[in-house]
Amino acid sequence: MKASFTLIAGPCSAESREQVLAAAEGLKDAGLSYFRAGIWKPRTRPGAFEGVGSTGLPWLQEVQREVGLKVCIEVAKPRHIEEALEAGIDMVWVGARTTANPFQVQDIADALQGVNIPVAVKNPTQPDLALWSGAVERMQRAGIQDLMAVHRGFTVHGQKTYRNAPLWQIPIDFRNAHPDIPLLNDPSHITGQRDMVPDVAQMSVDLGFDGLMVEVHPDPDQAWTDAAQQLTPKRFVELLQELDFRSDAQGATHERLAALRSEIDVIDEALVELLARRMGVSENIGLYKKDHGLTILQNARWKQILRQSAQLAEGQGLDAAFIEDVYKAIHQASIAAQRKVIRDRSK
């Protein structure tokens, strides 16, 4: 494991002093950067367990004193910041629901003005790169020097495989926009299932992420929140041992890799040319529909395209869901092209 790799682990929720200390003891020798435990829990619906609140702060202080681990918690209000600082919490993070609200983020940034502790910002629930970047930038303007970002997946309608779709391109785009900010991955919230955590954790390592935030509970099946996605301390340690860290090959000579990339570049150029030709045909279709009073969306035709693309994908050994996503994006672009040419003709 890289020396600079950040490890954050601990239970989703602090439930009792005994549970917090048991989790911390189980993680004592795991090489953690920070022990996490939620004491204020934003929940979707009222009546659910919303955390023990300030009652949990002394438990985390005991983890610092007795176990020797640094601790971190989620904050969503200026009052949370005040209590966390007074208790000597080592790090705080801004959760996904909070990141989605610029007013809340600004309130937290104001409360952190001049404070010298690490702050992590999770991506917003919706797949909005600008919203995530904006939250980070508000922290930067508040003078926070030690900033991290945490990718925990996104709420996507119809998603079934993951609890929160990883949409890996968004964190990649985030890294390109903010190359100096360490990027961590939260496989627990992405998967929602402990058996899937290792695969997503490895994926993040393969993409060059700078750390992990994983939910770990001494008795996951009895957890008060997010039981299905939490690992035992023993399984977490095993996971760390299983991770395969590889070189990013920066500056190295890999002739075979260079040749394969050149091949990709040629294929990509051809793809762009084909897409440009397809958009040109879509514009002509738009003009025809305009002249003949036809609606832009021809649903029967769209269903036919989906069926054909699925058959083509199967014939080429490609994942049908991937090809469907590609064609949905092309279809949206095609509709936009037809609308534009129709508007221009109508002027």
Secondary structure as a PSIPRED ss2 file (coil, helix, strand):
# PSIPRED VFORMAT (PSIPRED V4.0)

   1 M C   1.000  0.000  0.000
   2 K C   1.000  0.000  0.000
   3 A C   1.000  0.000  0.000
   4 S C   1.000  0.000  0.000
   5 F C   1.000  0.000  0.000
   6 T E   0.000  0.000  1.000
   7 L E   0.000  0.000  1.000
   8 I E   0.000  0.000  1.000
   9 A E   0.000  0.000  1.000
  10 G E   0.000  0.000  1.000
  11 P C   1.000  0.000  0.000
  12 C C   1.000  0.000  0.000
  13 S E   0.000  0.000  1.000
  14 A C   1.000  0.000  0.000
  15 E C   1.000  0.000  0.000
  16 S C   1.000  0.000  0.000
  17 R H   0.000  1.000  0.000
  18 E H   0.000  1.000  0.000
  19 Q H   0.000  1.000  0.000
  20 V H   0.000  1.000  0.000
  21 L H   0.000  1.000  0.000
  22 A H   0.000  1.000  0.000
  23 A H   0.000  1.000  0.000
  24 A H   0.000  1.000  0.000
  25 E H   0.000  1.000  0.000
  26 G H   0.000  1.000  0.000
  27 L C   1.000  0.000  0.000
  28 K C   1.000  0.000  0.000
  29 D C   1.000  0.000  0.000
  30 A C   1.000  0.000  0.000
  31 G C   1.000  0.000  0.000
  32 L C   1.000  0.000  0.000
  33 S C   1.000  0.000  0.000
  34 Y E   0.000  0.000  1.000
  35 F E   0.000  0.000  1.000
  36 R E   0.000  0.000  1.000
  37 A C   1.000  0.000  0.000
  38 G E   0.000  0.000  1.000
  39 I C   1.000  0.000  0.000
  40 W C   1.000  0.000  0.000
  41 K C   1.000  0.000  0.000
  42 P C   1.000  0.000  0.000
  43 R C   1.000  0.000  0.000
  44 T C   1.000  0.000  0.000
  45 R C   1.000  0.000  0.000
  46 P C   1.000  0.000  0.000
  47 G C   1.000  0.000  0.000
  48 A C   1.000  0.000  0.000
  49 F C   1.000  0.000  0.000
  50 E C   1.000  0.000  0.000
  51 G C   1.000  0.000  0.000
  52 V C   1.000  0.000  0.000
  53 G H   0.000  1.000  0.000
  54 S H   0.000  1.000  0.000
  55 T H   0.000  1.000  0.000
  56 G H   0.000  1.000  0.000
  57 L H   0.000  1.000  0.000
  58 P H   0.000  1.000  0.000
  59 W H   0.000  1.000  0.000
  60 L H   0.000  1.000  0.000
  61 Q H   0.000  1.000  0.000
  62 E H   0.000  1.000  0.000
  63 V H   0.000  1.000  0.000
  64 Q H   0.000  1.000  0.000
  65 R H   0.000  1.000  0.000
  66 E H   0.000  1.000  0.000
  67 V H   0.000  1.000  0.000
  68 G C   1.000  0.000  0.000
  69 L C   1.000  0.000  0.000
  70 K C   1.000  0.000  0.000
  71 V E   0.000  0.000  1.000
  72 C E   0.000  0.000  1.000
  73 I E   0.000  0.000  1.000
  74 E E   0.000  0.000  1.000
  75 V E   0.000  0.000  1.000
  76 A C   1.000  0.000  0.000
  77 K C   1.000  0.000  0.000
  78 P H   0.000  1.000  0.000
  79 R H   0.000  1.000  0.000
  80 H H   0.000  1.000  0.000
  81 I H   0.000  1.000  0.000
  82 E H   0.000  1.000  0.000
  83 E H   0.000  1.000  0.000
  84 A H   0.000  1.000  0.000
  85 L H   0.000  1.000  0.000
  86 E H   0.000  1.000  0.000
  87 A H   0.000  1.000  0.000
  88 G C   1.000  0.000  0.000
  89 I C   1.000  0.000  0.000
  90 D C   1.000  0.000  0.000
  91 M E   0.000  0.000  1.000
  92 V E   0.000  0.000  1.000
  93 W E   0.000  0.000  1.000
  94 V E   0.000  0.000  1.000
  95 G C   1.000  0.000  0.000
  96 A H   0.000  1.000  0.000
  97 R H   0.000  1.000  0.000
  98 T H   0.000  1.000  0.000
  99 T H   0.000  1.000  0.000
 100 A C   1.000  0.000  0.000
 101 N C   1.000  0.000  0.000
 102 P H   0.000  1.000  0.000
 103 F H   0.000  1.000  0.000
 104 Q H   0.000  1.000  0.000
 105 V H   0.000  1.000  0.000
 106 Q H   0.000  1.000  0.000
 107 D H   0.000  1.000  0.000
 108 I H   0.000  1.000  0.000
 109 A H   0.000  1.000  0.000
 110 D H   0.000  1.000  0.000
 111 A H   0.000  1.000  0.000
 112 L C   1.000  0.000  0.000
 113 Q C   1.000  0.000  0.000
 114 G C   1.000  0.000  0.000
 115 V C   1.000  0.000  0.000
 116 N C   1.000  0.000  0.000
 117 I C   1.000  0.000  0.000
 118 P C   1.000  0.000  0.000
 119 V E   0.000  0.000  1.000
 120 A E   0.000  0.000  1.000
 121 V E   0.000  0.000  1.000
 122 K E   0.000  0.000  1.000
 123 N C   1.000  0.000  0.000
 124 P C   1.000  0.000  0.000
 125 T C   1.000  0.000  0.000
 126 Q C   1.000  0.000  0.000
 127 P C   1.000  0.000  0.000
 128 D C   1.000  0.000  0.000
 129 L H   0.000  1.000  0.000
 130 A H   0.000  1.000  0.000
 131 L H   0.000  1.000  0.000
 132 W H   0.000  1.000  0.000
 133 S H   0.000  1.000  0.000
 134 G H   0.000  1.000  0.000
 135 A H   0.000  1.000  0.000
 136 V H   0.000  1.000  0.000
 137 E H   0.000  1.000  0.000
 138 R H   0.000  1.000  0.000
 139 M H   0.000  1.000  0.000
 140 Q H   0.000  1.000  0.000
 141 R H   0.000  1.000  0.000
 142 A C   1.000  0.000  0.000
 143 G C   1.000  0.000  0.000
 144 I C   1.000  0.000  0.000
 145 Q C   1.000  0.000  0.000
 146 D C   1.000  0.000  0.000
 147 L E   0.000  0.000  1.000
 148 M E   0.000  0.000  1.000
 149 A E   0.000  0.000  1.000
 150 V E   0.000  0.000  1.000
 151 H E   0.000  0.000  1.000
 152 R C   1.000  0.000  0.000
 153 G C   1.000  0.000  0.000
 154 F E   0.000  0.000  1.000
 155 T C   1.000  0.000  0.000
 156 V C   1.000  0.000  0.000
 157 H C   1.000  0.000  0.000
 158 G C   1.000  0.000  0.000
 159 Q C   1.000  0.000  0.000
 160 K C   1.000  0.000  0.000
 161 T C   1.000  0.000  0.000
 162 Y C   1.000  0.000  0.000
 163 R C   1.000  0.000  0.000
 164 N C   1.000  0.000  0.000
 165 A E   0.000  0.000  1.000
 166 P C   1.000  0.000  0.000
 167 L C   1.000  0.000  0.000
 168 W C   1.000  0.000  0.000
 169 Q H   0.000  1.000  0.000
 170 I H   0.000  1.000  0.000
 171 P H   0.000  1.000  0.000
 172 I H   0.000  1.000  0.000
 173 D H   0.000  1.000  0.000
 174 F H   0.000  1.000  0.000
 175 R H   0.000  1.000  0.000
 176 N H   0.000  1.000  0.000
 177 A H   0.000  1.000  0.000
 178 H C   1.000  0.000  0.000
 179 P C   1.000  0.000  0.000
 180 D C   1.000  0.000  0.000
 181 I C   1.000  0.000  0.000
 182 P C   1.000  0.000  0.000
 183 L E   0.000  0.000  1.000
 184 L E   0.000  0.000  1.000
 185 N E   0.000  0.000  1.000
 186 D C   1.000  0.000  0.000
 187 P H   0.000  1.000  0.000
 188 S H   0.000  1.000  0.000
 189 H H   0.000  1.000  0.000
 190 I H   0.000  1.000  0.000
 191 T H   0.000  1.000  0.000
 192 G C   1.000  0.000  0.000
 193 Q C   1.000  0.000  0.000
 194 R H   0.000  1.000  0.000
 195 D H   0.000  1.000  0.000
 196 M H   0.000  1.000  0.000
 197 V H   0.000  1.000  0.000
 198 P H   0.000  1.000  0.000
 199 D H   0.000  1.000  0.000
 200 V H   0.000  1.000  0.000
 201 A H   0.000  1.000  0.000
 202 Q H   0.000  1.000  0.000
 203 M H   0.000  1.000  0.000
 204 S H   0.000  1.000  0.000
 205 V H   0.000  1.000  0.000
 206 D H   0.000  1.000  0.000
 207 L C   1.000  0.000  0.000
 208 G C   1.000  0.000  0.000
 209 F C   1.000  0.000  0.000
 210 D C   1.000  0.000  0.000
 211 G E   0.000  0.000  1.000
 212 L E   0.000  0.000  1.000
 213 M E   0.000  0.000  1.000
 214 V E   0.000  0.000  1.000
 215 E E   0.000  0.000  1.000
 216 V E   0.000  0.000  1.000
 217 H C   1.000  0.000  0.000
 218 P C   1.000  0.000  0.000
 219 D C   1.000  0.000  0.000
 220 P H   0.000  1.000  0.000
 221 D H   0.000  1.000  0.000
 222 Q H   0.000  1.000  0.000
 223 A C   1.000  0.000  0.000
 224 W C   1.000  0.000  0.000
 225 T C   1.000  0.000  0.000
 226 D C   1.000  0.000  0.000
 227 A H   0.000  1.000  0.000
 228 A H   0.000  1.000  0.000
 229 Q H   0.000  1.000  0.000
 230 Q C   1.000  0.000  0.000
 231 L E   0.000  0.000  1.000
 232 T C   1.000  0.000  0.000
 233 P H   0.000  1.000  0.000
 234 K H   0.000  1.000  0.000
 235 R H   0.000  1.000  0.000
 236 F H   0.000  1.000  0.000
 237 V H   0.000  1.000  0.000
 238 E H   0.000  1.000  0.000
 239 L H   0.000  1.000  0.000
 240 L H   0.000  1.000  0.000
 241 Q H   0.000  1.000  0.000
 242 E H   0.000  1.000  0.000
 243 L C   1.000  0.000  0.000
 244 D C   1.000  0.000  0.000
 245 F C   1.000  0.000  0.000
 246 R C   1.000  0.000  0.000
 247 S C   1.000  0.000  0.000
 248 D C   1.000  0.000  0.000
 249 A C   1.000  0.000  0.000
 250 Q C   1.000  0.000  0.000
 251 G C   1.000  0.000  0.000
 252 A C   1.000  0.000  0.000
 253 T C   1.000  0.000  0.000
 254 H C   1.000  0.000  0.000
 255 E H   0.000  1.000  0.000
 256 R H   0.000  1.000  0.000
 257 L H   0.000  1.000  0.000
 258 A H   0.000  1.000  0.000
 259 A H   0.000  1.000  0.000
 260 L H   0.000  1.000  0.000
 261 R H   0.000  1.000  0.000
 262 S H   0.000  1.000  0.000
 263 E H   0.000  1.000  0.000
 264 I H   0.000  1.000  0.000
 265 D H   0.000  1.000  0.000
 266 V H   0.000  1.000  0.000
 267 I H   0.000  1.000  0.000
 268 D H   0.000  1.000  0.000
 269 E H   0.000  1.000  0.000
 270 A H   0.000  1.000  0.000
 271 L H   0.000  1.000  0.000
 272 V H   0.000  1.000  0.000
 273 E H   0.000  1.000  0.000
 274 L H   0.000  1.000  0.000
 275 L H   0.000  1.000  0.000
 276 A H   0.000  1.000  0.000
 277 R H   0.000  1.000  0.000
 278 R H   0.000  1.000  0.000
 279 M H   0.000  1.000  0.000
 280 G H   0.000  1.000  0.000
 281 V H   0.000  1.000  0.000
 282 S H   0.000  1.000  0.000
 283 E H   0.000  1.000  0.000
 284 N H   0.000  1.000  0.000
 285 I H   0.000  1.000  0.000
 286 G H   0.000  1.000  0.000
 287 L H   0.000  1.000  0.000
 288 Y H   0.000  1.000  0.000
 289 K H   0.000  1.000  0.000
 290 K H   0.000  1.000  0.000
 291 D H   0.000  1.000  0.000
 292 H C   1.000  0.000  0.000
 293 G C   1.000  0.000  0.000
 294 L C   1.000  0.000  0.000
 295 T C   1.000  0.000  0.000
 296 I C   1.000  0.000  0.000
 297 L C   1.000  0.000  0.000
 298 Q C   1.000  0.000  0.000
 299 N H   0.000  1.000  0.000
 300 A H   0.000  1.000  0.000
 301 R H   0.000  1.000  0.000
 302 W H   0.000  1.000  0.000
 303 K H   0.000  1.000  0.000
 304 Q H   0.000  1.000  0.000
 305 I H   0.000  1.000  0.000
 306 L H   0.000  1.000  0.000
 307 R H   0.000  1.000  0.000
 308 Q H   0.000  1.000  0.000
 309 S H   0.000  1.000  0.000
 310 A H   0.000  1.000  0.000
 311 Q H   0.000  1.000  0.000
 312 L H   0.000  1.000  0.000
 313 A H   0.000  1.000  0.000
 314 E H   0.000  1.000  0.000
 315 G H   0.000  1.000  0.000
 316 Q C   1.000  0.000  0.000
 317 G C   1.000  0.000  0.000
 318 L C   1.000  0.000  0.000
 319 D C   1.000  0.000  0.000
 320 A H   0.000  1.000  0.000
 321 A H   0.000  1.000  0.000
 322 F H   0.000  1.000  0.000
 323 I H   0.000  1.000  0.000
 324 E H   0.000  1.000  0.000
 325 D H   0.000  1.000  0.000
 326 V H   0.000  1.000  0.000
 327 Y H   0.000  1.000  0.000
 328 K H   0.000  1.000  0.000
 329 A H   0.000  1.000  0.000
 330 I H   0.000  1.000  0.000
 331 H H   0.000  1.000  0.000
 332 Q H   0.000  1.000  0.000
 333 A H   0.000  1.000  0.000
 334 S H   0.000  1.000  0.000
 335 I H   0.000  1.000  0.000
 336 A H   0.000  1.000  0.000
 337 A H   0.000  1.000  0.000
 338 Q H   0.000  1.000  0.000
 339 R H   0.000  1.000  0.000
 340 K H   0.000  1.000  0.000
 341 V H   0.000  1.000  0.000
 342 I H   0.000  1.000  0.000
 343 R H   0.000  1.000  0.000
 344 D H   0.000  1.000  0.000
 345 R H   0.000  1.000  0.000
 346 S H   0.000  1.000  0.000
 347 K C   1.000  0.000  0.000
